[in-house]
């Protein structure tokens, strides 16, 4: 079982920049969770498309089984920080 958090944003996004301090706190509090920041303007791996991200800021959490199949995914968008905490806590159920 593996878990991953993807944080989608872009440098010119005012809401993304507004929540940066809260995202740093979230990463620090849940340091055991692998975290990948993805700038949608330079997303060469196509992660935004893969996860259907159409607006930023957006966080997508993913849990995979031992064979790599996705068994849980959840997303939250916007500036409501409580929603980001909720989906990360939900993800920890798969550890």
N, C-alpha and C positions, 0 to 999 in steps of 0.2 A: 504494500500500500504506500502511495506517495501523495503528497499534497503540494500545491503551488498557488501563489497569489500573483496575479498580473494587475498592475496599476497602470491604466491607460490615461495619458494626458498629452499636452503639447505646450511648448514654451510660451506661446502667445495667448494662452487661455487664462483670462482673469480668475474664473472660479478654481482652476487647477492651482494657480499660484496662491490663492487665498487659503486653500486647505493644506498646503505643503507642511506647515508646522504640525498640524494634527496628524498627517500621514507619517511624519518622522516619529511622533510619539507612538503611533500604532505599530510601526516597525520595531521600535525599541521594546515595547511591551510584549510583543509576540515574536521575539527574536528567533525562536525555534522554527518559524515558518519560512520556507524559501519564498523570496519576494523578487519579482522582476518588474522594473519600471519600463514601460514601453511608450516612447514618443510616437504618436500616430503619424506624424509627418515624416518620420524616418524608419518606419516599421518594415524593414526589408524582409522579415520572416512572414509577414502577412498575418500576424496574430490577431490584429483588430478584425480582419475579415473572418478569420477562423472562428472567433467567438462572437461575431455579429455586433461588434461595438460600433455604434453610429454617433455617439456623443461623448464628450469628455467633460469632467473627469468621470471615469468608470473604473470599477474594480471587478475583476472576475476571479472567483476562487474555484479550484479544480482539485478533485480527489480522483486518483487512478488506482485500479487494482494491480495485483502483482504482474499482470500481463500488459499493463499500460492502457487498458481500456478505461475511459472516463466513467466513473460510477456516480459522481456528484459534481454539479456545477451550480454556481449561484453568482448573481451580479447585483451591483448597486451603482447608481449614477447620481451625480449632483453634489451638493455641498452639505448634506445632512450627515455629519460624522458618525452619528449613532448607527446608521445603516451599515457603514463600513466595519465597525466593531462587531455588529451582529453577524455578518456573513463570515468574518474570520473566526469568531467563536464557533459558529456552526461547522466550519471546516475542520476544526480541531477534534470533532467527533470521529473523524476518520483516521486519526493517528493511532 
